[in-house]
Amino acid sequence: MWPAIWIAWTCVFAVFETIALISRRDDDTLSENVRALFRTRTSKAGRAVFAVAWFGFAGWFGLHILTETM
């Protein structure tokens, strides 16, 4: 059951992101919204918070997958 839910979620995300990329409107892709949320273009603090969050998550997730813990 869970694999089907993750696959469906991924497909829905891919459809919405593709529509956003094709439409070329401002502020409709995931990347544009993340940049706006963390204010990466205008705030050094926003860039730092994003970098710590991103690399922290990536490090945790990598260990989680490889060691099957946490």
SEFIZA-3560 file (N, C-alpha, C; in Angstrom, 3 decimals):
REM SEFIZA-3560
<numar><xx>0.821</xx><yy>-1.198</yy><zz>0.000</zz><atom>N</atom></numar>
<numar><xx>0.000</xx><yy>0.000</yy><zz>0.000</zz><atom>CA</atom></numar>
<numar><xx>0.865</xx><yy>1.263</yy><zz>0.000</zz><atom>C</atom></numar>
<numar><xx>1.847</xx><yy>1.349</yy><zz>0.932</zz><atom>N</atom></numar>
<numar><xx>2.669</xx><yy>2.550</yy><zz>1.018</zz><atom>CA</atom></numar>
<numar><xx>3.467</xx><yy>2.830</yy><zz>-0.243</zz><atom>C</atom></numar>
<numar><xx>4.067</xx><yy>1.821</yy><zz>-0.881</zz><atom>N</atom></numar>
<numar><xx>4.773</xx><yy>2.137</yy><zz>-2.132</zz><atom>CA</atom></numar>
<numar><xx>3.865</xx><yy>2.787</yy><zz>-3.171</zz><atom>C</atom></numar>
<numar><xx>2.629</xx><yy>2.337</yy><zz>-3.258</zz><atom>N</atom></numar>
<numar><xx>1.686</xx><yy>2.923</yy><zz>-4.214</zz><atom>CA</atom></numar>
<numar><xx>1.400</xx><yy>4.383</yy><zz>-3.879</zz><atom>C</atom></numar>
<numar><xx>1.296</xx><yy>4.688</yy><zz>-2.596</zz><atom>N</atom></numar>
<numar><xx>1.042</xx><yy>6.069</yy><zz>-2.176</zz><atom>CA</atom></numar>
<numar><xx>2.232</xx><yy>6.958</yy><zz>-2.531</zz><atom>C</atom></numar>
<numar><xx>3.470</xx><yy>6.484</yy><zz>-2.275</zz><atom>N</atom></numar>
<numar><xx>4.656</xx><yy>7.273</yy><zz>-2.609</zz><atom>CA</atom></numar>
<numar><xx>4.784</xx><yy>7.464</yy><zz>-4.117</zz><atom>C</atom></numar>
<numar><xx>4.486</xx><yy>6.437</yy><zz>-4.876</zz><atom>N</atom></numar>
<numar><xx>4.540</xx><yy>6.552</yy><zz>-6.339</zz><atom>CA</atom></numar>
<numar><xx>3.496</xx><yy>7.552</yy><zz>-6.831</zz><atom>C</atom></numar>
<numar><xx>2.290</xx><yy>7.472</yy><zz>-6.282</zz><atom>N</atom></numar>
<numar><xx>1.226</xx><yy>8.405</yy><zz>-6.681</zz><atom>CA</atom></numar>
<numar><xx>1.615</xx><yy>9.841</yy><zz>-6.327</zz><atom>C</atom></numar>
<numar><xx>2.150</xx><yy>10.046</yy><zz>-5.115</zz><atom>N</atom></numar>
<numar><xx>2.560</xx><yy>11.383</yy><zz>-4.691</zz><atom>CA</atom></numar>
<numar><xx>3.636</xx><yy>11.926</yy><zz>-5.624</zz><atom>C</atom></numar>
<numar><xx>4.603</xx><yy>11.089</yy><zz>-5.985</zz><atom>N</atom></numar>
<numar><xx>5.671</xx><yy>11.509</yy><zz>-6.882</zz><atom>CA</atom></numar>
<numar><xx>5.126</xx><yy>11.879</yy><zz>-8.257</zz><atom>C</atom></numar>
<numar><xx>4.198</xx><yy>11.102</yy><zz>-8.755</zz><atom>N</atom></numar>
<numar><xx>3.603</xx><yy>11.387</yy><zz>-10.065</zz><atom>CA</atom></numar>
<numar><xx>2.805</xx><yy>12.690</yy><zz>-10.041</zz><atom>C</atom></numar>
<numar><xx>2.036</xx><yy>12.903</yy><zz>-8.986</zz><atom>N</atom></numar>
<numar><xx>1.264</xx><yy>14.150</yy><zz>-8.867</zz><atom>CA</atom></numar>
<numar><xx>2.211</xx><yy>15.340</yy><zz>-8.814</zz><atom>C</atom></numar>
<numar><xx>3.285</xx><yy>15.241</yy><zz>-8.013</zz><atom>N</atom></numar>
<numar><xx>4.271</xx><yy>16.318</yy><zz>-7.951</zz><atom>CA</atom></numar>
<numar><xx>4.872</xx><yy>16.566</yy><zz>-9.326</zz><atom>C</atom></numar>
<numar><xx>5.252</xx><yy>15.500</yy><zz>-10.033</zz><atom>N</atom></numar>
<numar><xx>5.869</xx><yy>15.644</yy><zz>-11.359</zz><atom>CA</atom></numar>
<numar><xx>4.920</xx><yy>16.344</yy><zz>-12.333</zz><atom>C</atom></numar>
<numar><xx>3.643</xx><yy>16.023</yy><zz>-12.272</zz><atom>N</atom></numar>
<numar><xx>2.663</xx><yy>16.670</yy><zz>-13.157</zz><atom>CA</atom></numar>
<numar><xx>2.568</xx><yy>18.163</yy><zz>-12.848</zz><atom>C</atom></numar>
<numar><xx>2.426</xx><yy>18.512</yy><zz>-11.561</zz><atom>N</atom></numar>
<numar><xx>2.303</xx><yy>19.922</yy><zz>-11.193</zz><atom>CA</atom></numar>
<numar><xx>3.571</xx><yy>20.705</yy><zz>-11.517</zz><atom>C</atom></numar>
<numar><xx>4.732</xx><yy>20.112</yy><zz>-11.268</zz><atom>N</atom></numar>
<numar><xx>5.991</xx><yy>20.804</yy><zz>-11.564</zz><atom>CA</atom></numar>
<numar><xx>6.166</xx><yy>20.982</yy><zz>-13.070</zz><atom>C</atom></numar>
<numar><xx>5.778</xx><yy>19.974</yy><zz>-13.841</zz><atom>N</atom></numar>
<numar><xx>5.870</xx><yy>20.077</yy><zz>-15.298</zz><atom>CA</atom></numar>
<numar><xx>4.950</xx><yy>21.188</yy><zz>-15.816</zz><atom>C</atom></numar>
<numar><xx>3.753</xx><yy>21.258</yy><zz>-15.305</zz><atom>N</atom></numar>
<numar><xx>2.821</xx><yy>22.321</yy><zz>-15.696</zz><atom>CA</atom></numar>
<numar><xx>3.420</xx><yy>23.688</yy><zz>-15.355</zz><atom>C</atom></numar>
<numar><xx>4.000</xx><yy>23.800</yy><zz>-14.169</zz><atom>N</atom></numar>
<numar><xx>4.614</xx><yy>25.064</yy><zz>-13.752</zz><atom>CA</atom></numar>
<numar><xx>5.784</xx><yy>25.437</yy><zz>-14.654</zz><atom>C</atom></numar>
<numar><xx>6.582</xx><yy>24.463</yy><zz>-15.032</zz><atom>N</atom></numar>
<numar><xx>7.721</xx><yy>24.741</yy><zz>-15.913</zz><atom>CA</atom></numar>
<numar><xx>7.269</xx><yy>25.151</yy><zz>-17.312</zz><atom>C</atom></numar>
<numar><xx>6.242</xx><yy>24.519</yy><zz>-17.803</zz><atom>N</atom></numar>
<numar><xx>5.739</xx><yy>24.834</yy><zz>-19.142</zz><atom>CA</atom></numar>
<numar><xx>5.066</xx><yy>26.206</yy><zz>-19.170</zz><atom>C</atom></numar>
<numar><xx>4.355</xx><yy>26.558</yy><zz>-18.114</zz><atom>N</atom></numar>
<numar><xx>3.607</xx><yy>27.825</yy><zz>-18.098</zz><atom>CA</atom></numar>
<numar><xx>4.533</xx><yy>29.038</yy><zz>-18.019</zz><atom>C</atom></numar>
<numar><xx>5.724</xx><yy>28.863</yy><zz>-17.432</zz><atom>N</atom></numar>
<numar><xx>6.720</xx><yy>29.929</yy><zz>-17.313</zz><atom>CA</atom></numar>
<numar><xx>6.232</xx><yy>31.155</yy><zz>-16.548</zz><atom>C</atom></numar>
<numar><xx>5.254</xx><yy>30.974</yy><zz>-15.680</zz><atom>N</atom></numar>
<numar><xx>4.832</xx><yy>32.077</yy><zz>-14.814</zz><atom>CA</atom></numar>
<numar><xx>5.795</xx><yy>32.188</yy><zz>-13.649</zz><atom>C</atom></numar>
<numar><xx>5.899</xx><yy>33.372</yy><zz>-13.077</zz><atom>N</atom></numar>
<numar><xx>6.766</xx><yy>33.568</yy><zz>-11.918</zz><atom>CA</atom></numar>
<numar><xx>6.161</xx><yy>32.918</yy><zz>-10.683</zz><atom>C</atom></numar>
<numar><xx>7.032</xx><yy>32.421</yy><zz>-9.824</zz><atom>N</atom></numar>
<numar><xx>6.663</xx><yy>31.927</yy><zz>-8.499</zz><atom>CA</atom></numar>
<numar><xx>5.708</xx><yy>30.735</yy><zz>-8.505</zz><atom>C</atom></numar>
<numar><xx>5.857</xx><yy>29.823</yy><zz>-9.467</zz><atom>N</atom></numar>
<numar><xx>4.975</xx><yy>28.664</yy><zz>-9.442</zz><atom>CA</atom></numar>
<numar><xx>5.722</xx><yy>27.327</yy><zz>-9.358</zz><atom>C</atom></numar>
<numar><xx>7.051</xx><yy>27.339</yy><zz>-9.475</zz><atom>N</atom></numar>
<numar><xx>7.791</xx><yy>26.082</yy><zz>-9.345</zz><atom>CA</atom></numar>
<numar><xx>8.232</xx><yy>25.894</yy><zz>-7.892</zz><atom>C</atom></numar>
<numar><xx>8.593</xx><yy>24.677</yy><zz>-7.559</zz><atom>N</atom></numar>
<numar><xx>9.075</xx><yy>24.395</yy><zz>-6.212</zz><atom>CA</atom></numar>
<numar><xx>10.327</xx><yy>25.208</yy><zz>-5.913</zz><atom>C</atom></numar>
<numar><xx>11.254</xx><yy>25.277</yy><zz>-6.851</zz><atom>N</atom></numar>
<numar><xx>12.495</xx><yy>26.029</yy><zz>-6.631</zz><atom>CA</atom></numar>
<numar><xx>12.219</xx><yy>27.497</yy><zz>-6.336</zz><atom>C</atom></numar>
<numar><xx>11.341</xx><yy>28.108</yy><zz>-7.094</zz><atom>N</atom></numar>
<numar><xx>11.025</xx><yy>29.526</yy><zz>-6.886</zz><atom>CA</atom></numar>
<numar><xx>10.377</xx><yy>29.751</yy><zz>-5.526</zz><atom>C</atom></numar>
<numar><xx>9.530</xx><yy>28.836</yy><zz>-5.110</zz><atom>N</atom></numar>
<numar><xx>8.883</xx><yy>28.975</yy><zz>-3.808</zz><atom>CA</atom></numar>
<numar><xx>9.850</xx><yy>28.753</yy><zz>-2.656</zz><atom>C</atom></numar>
<numar><xx>10.787</xx><yy>27.840</yy><zz>-2.819</zz><atom>N</atom></numar>
<numar><xx>11.805</xx><yy>27.636</yy><zz>-1.782</zz><atom>CA</atom></numar>
<numar><xx>12.701</xx><yy>28.857</yy><zz>-1.679</zz><atom>C</atom></numar>
<numar><xx>13.107</xx><yy>29.412</yy><zz>-2.825</zz><atom>N</atom></numar>
<numar><xx>13.917</xx><yy>30.637</yy><zz>-2.804</zz><atom>CA</atom></numar>
<numar><xx>13.181</xx><yy>31.765</yy><zz>-2.093</zz><atom>C</atom></numar>
<numar><xx>11.893</xx><yy>31.904</yy><zz>-2.355</zz><atom>N</atom></numar>
<numar><xx>11.104</xx><yy>32.959</yy><zz>-1.716</zz><atom>CA</atom></numar>
<numar><xx>10.952</xx><yy>32.689</yy><zz>-0.217</zz><atom>C</atom></numar>
<numar><xx>10.716</xx><yy>31.445</yy><zz>0.144</zz><atom>N</atom></numar>
<numar><xx>10.529</xx><yy>31.096</yy><zz>1.551</zz><atom>CA</atom></numar>
<numar><xx>11.772</xx><yy>31.407</yy><zz>2.373</zz><atom>C</atom></numar>
<numar><xx>12.941</xx><yy>31.062</yy><zz>1.855</zz><atom>N</atom></numar>
<numar><xx>14.186</xx><yy>31.294</yy><zz>2.582</zz><atom>CA</atom></numar>
<numar><xx>14.850</xx><yy>32.630</yy><zz>2.229</zz><atom>C</atom></numar>
<numar><xx>14.265</xx><yy>33.360</yy><zz>1.272</zz><atom>N</atom></numar>
<numar><xx>14.791</xx><yy>34.661</yy><zz>0.833</zz><atom>CA</atom></numar>
<numar><xx>16.266</xx><yy>34.561</yy><zz>0.443</zz><atom>C</atom></numar>
<numar><xx>16.582</xx><yy>33.557</yy><zz>-0.351</zz><atom>N</atom></numar>
<numar><xx>17.976</xx><yy>33.284</yy><zz>-0.695</zz><atom>CA</atom></numar>
<numar><xx>18.594</xx><yy>34.353</yy><zz>-1.587</zz><atom>C</atom></numar>
<numar><xx>17.786</xx><yy>35.128</yy><zz>-2.269</zz><atom>N</atom></numar>
<numar><xx>18.332</xx><yy>36.163</yy><zz>-3.155</zz><atom>CA</atom></numar>
<numar><xx>18.689</xx><yy>37.435</yy><zz>-2.403</zz><atom>C</atom></numar>
<numar><xx>18.073</xx><yy>37.658</yy><zz>-1.253</zz><atom>N</atom></numar>
<numar><xx>18.244</xx><yy>38.940</yy><zz>-0.574</zz><atom>CA</atom></numar>
<numar><xx>18.805</xx><yy>38.823</yy><zz>0.835</zz><atom>C</atom></numar>
<numar><xx>18.909</xx><yy>37.630</yy><zz>1.380</zz><atom>N</atom></numar>
<numar><xx>19.304</xx><yy>37.481</yy><zz>2.775</zz><atom>CA</atom></numar>
<numar><xx>20.412</xx><yy>36.448</yy><zz>2.931</zz><atom>C</atom></numar>
<numar><xx>21.536</xx><yy>36.884</yy><zz>3.481</zz><atom>N</atom></numar>
<numar><xx>22.614</xx><yy>35.934</yy><zz>3.761</zz><atom>CA</atom></numar>
<numar><xx>22.180</xx><yy>34.951</yy><zz>4.846</zz><atom>C</atom></numar>
<numar><xx>21.400</xx><yy>35.433</yy><zz>5.798</zz><atom>N</atom></numar>
<numar><xx>20.888</xx><yy>34.547</yy><zz>6.853</zz><atom>CA</atom></numar>
<numar><xx>19.956</xx><yy>33.492</yy><zz>6.249</zz><atom>C</atom></numar>
<numar><xx>19.122</xx><yy>33.910</yy><zz>5.285</zz><atom>N</atom></numar>
<numar><xx>18.232</xx><yy>32.957</yy><zz>4.615</zz><atom>CA</atom></numar>
<numar><xx>19.018</xx><yy>31.898</yy><zz>3.865</zz><atom>C</atom></numar>
<numar><xx>20.087</xx><yy>32.308</yy><zz>3.206</zz><atom>N</atom></numar>
<numar><xx>20.946</xx><yy>31.348</yy><zz>2.507</zz><atom>CA</atom></numar>
<numar><xx>21.563</xx><yy>30.363</yy><zz>3.491</zz><atom>C</atom></numar>
<numar><xx>22.036</xx><yy>30.891</yy><zz>4.628</zz><atom>N</atom></numar>
<numar><xx>22.673</xx><yy>30.037</yy><zz>5.629</zz><atom>CA</atom></numar>
<numar><xx>21.674</xx><yy>29.037</yy><zz>6.211</zz><atom>C</atom></numar>
<numar><xx>20.469</xx><yy>29.510</yy><zz>6.534</zz><atom>N</atom></numar>
<numar><xx>19.450</xx><yy>28.618</yy><zz>7.089</zz><atom>CA</atom></numar>
<numar><xx>19.094</xx><yy>27.534</yy><zz>6.083</zz><atom>C</atom></numar>
<numar><xx>18.925</xx><yy>27.935</yy><zz>4.829</zz><atom>N</atom></numar>
<numar><xx>18.618</xx><yy>26.944</yy><zz>3.802</zz><atom>CA</atom></numar>
<numar><xx>19.742</xx><yy>25.923</yy><zz>3.666</zz><atom>C</atom></numar>
<numar><xx>20.994</xx><yy>26.393</yy><zz>3.635</zz><atom>N</atom></numar>
<numar><xx>22.139</xx><yy>25.484</yy><zz>3.465</zz><atom>CA</atom></numar>
<numar><xx>22.220</xx><yy>24.496</yy><zz>4.623</zz><atom>C</atom></numar>
<numar><xx>22.059</xx><yy>24.979</yy><zz>5.844</zz><atom>N</atom></numar>
<numar><xx>22.111</xx><yy>24.085</yy><zz>7.003</zz><atom>CA</atom></numar>
<numar><xx>20.966</xx><yy>23.075</yy><zz>6.944</zz><atom>C</atom></numar>
<numar><xx>19.769</xx><yy>23.544</yy><zz>6.626</zz><atom>N</atom></numar>
<numar><xx>18.615</xx><yy>22.642</yy><zz>6.551</zz><atom>CA</atom></numar>
<numar><xx>18.796</xx><yy>21.609</yy><zz>5.449</zz><atom>C</atom></numar>
<numar><xx>19.230</xx><yy>22.062</yy><zz>4.283</zz><atom>N</atom></numar>
<numar><xx>19.376</xx><yy>21.147</yy><zz>3.140</zz><atom>CA</atom></numar>
<numar><xx>20.445</xx><yy>20.094</yy><zz>3.381</zz><atom>C</atom></numar>
<numar><xx>21.630</xx><yy>20.542</yy><zz>3.784</zz><atom>N</atom></numar>
<numar><xx>22.722</xx><yy>19.602</yy><zz>3.992</zz><atom>CA</atom></numar>
<numar><xx>22.478</xx><yy>18.730</yy><zz>5.220</zz><atom>C</atom></numar>
<numar><xx>21.821</xx><yy>19.280</yy><zz>6.220</zz><atom>N</atom></numar>
<numar><xx>21.448</xx><yy>18.476</yy><zz>7.384</zz><atom>CA</atom></numar>
<numar><xx>20.492</xx><yy>17.367</yy><zz>6.999</zz><atom>C</atom></numar>
<numar><xx>19.475</xx><yy>17.720</yy><zz>6.236</zz><atom>N</atom></numar>
<numar><xx>18.518</xx><yy>16.704</yy><zz>5.789</zz><atom>CA</atom></numar>
<numar><xx>19.195</xx><yy>15.673</yy><zz>4.900</zz><atom>C</atom></numar>
<numar><xx>20.003</xx><yy>16.138</yy><zz>3.937</zz><atom>N</atom></numar>
<numar><xx>20.660</xx><yy>15.207</yy><zz>3.012</zz><atom>CA</atom></numar>
<numar><xx>21.588</xx><yy>14.259</yy><zz>3.760</zz><atom>C</atom></numar>
<numar><xx>22.321</xx><yy>14.780</yy><zz>4.743</zz><atom>N</atom></numar>
<numar><xx>23.203</xx><yy>13.926</yy><zz>5.529</zz><atom>CA</atom></numar>
<numar><xx>22.424</xx><yy>12.903</yy><zz>6.329</zz><atom>C</atom></numar>
<numar><xx>21.373</xx><yy>13.365</yy><zz>7.014</zz><atom>N</atom></numar>
<numar><xx>20.543</xx><yy>12.443</yy><zz>7.794</zz><atom>CA</atom></numar>
<numar><xx>19.914</xx><yy>11.390</yy><zz>6.892</zz><atom>C</atom></numar>
<numar><xx>19.357</xx><yy>11.806</yy><zz>5.774</zz><atom>N</atom></numar>
<numar><xx>18.658</xx><yy>10.869</yy><zz>4.902</zz><atom>CA</atom></numar>
<numar><xx>19.625</xx><yy>9.840</yy><zz>4.319</zz><atom>C</atom></numar>
<numar><xx>20.818</xx><yy>10.287</yy><zz>3.938</zz><atom>N</atom></numar>
<numar><xx>21.819</xx><yy>9.355</yy><zz>3.431</zz><atom>CA</atom></numar>
<numar><xx>22.163</xx><yy>8.293</yy><zz>4.465</zz><atom>C</atom></numar>
<numar><xx>22.428</xx><yy>8.730</yy><zz>5.696</zz><atom>N</atom></numar>
<numar><xx>22.714</xx><yy>7.770</yy><zz>6.760</zz><atom>CA</atom></numar>
<numar><xx>21.520</xx><yy>6.862</yy><zz>7.045</zz><atom>C</atom></numar>
<numar><xx>20.357</xx><yy>7.435</yy><zz>7.041</zz><atom>N</atom></numar>
<numar><xx>19.129</xx><yy>6.677</yy><zz>7.295</zz><atom>CA</atom></numar>
<numar><xx>18.951</xx><yy>5.562</yy><zz>6.268</zz><atom>C</atom></numar>
<numar><xx>19.177</xx><yy>5.866</yy><zz>5.006</zz><atom>N</atom></numar>
<numar><xx>19.020</xx><yy>4.871</yy><zz>3.954</zz><atom>CA</atom></numar>
<numar><xx>20.128</xx><yy>3.816</yy><zz>4.012</zz><atom>C</atom></numar>
<numar><xx>21.348</xx><yy>4.257</yy><zz>4.189</zz><atom>N</atom></numar>
<numar><xx>22.484</xx><yy>3.331</yy><zz>4.130</zz><atom>CA</atom></numar>
<numar><xx>22.614</xx><yy>2.462</yy><zz>5.372</zz><atom>C</atom></numar>
<numar><xx>22.265</xx><yy>2.990</yy><zz>6.536</zz><atom>N</atom></numar>
<numar><xx>22.442</xx><yy>2.226</yy><zz>7.768</zz><atom>CA</atom></numar>
<numar><xx>21.140</xx><yy>1.647</yy><zz>8.313</zz><atom>C</atom></numar>
<numar><xx>20.024</xx><yy>2.013</yy><zz>7.716</zz><atom>N</atom></numar>
<numar><xx>18.691</xx><yy>1.543</yy><zz>8.130</zz><atom>CA</atom></numar>
<numar><xx>18.424</xx><yy>1.828</yy><zz>9.597</zz><atom>C</atom></numar>
<numar><xx>18.850</xx><yy>2.998</yy><zz>10.060</zz><atom>N</atom></numar>
<numar><xx>18.609</xx><yy>3.414</yy><zz>11.437</zz><atom>CA</atom></numar>
<numar><xx>17.946</xx><yy>4.779</yy><zz>11.452</zz><atom>C</atom></numar>
<numar><xx>17.689</xx><yy>5.264</yy><zz>12.622</zz><atom>N</atom></numar>
<numar><xx>17.118</xx><yy>6.590</yy><zz>12.895</zz><atom>CA</atom></numar>
<numar><xx>15.717</xx><yy>6.663</yy><zz>12.393</zz><atom>C</atom></numar>
//
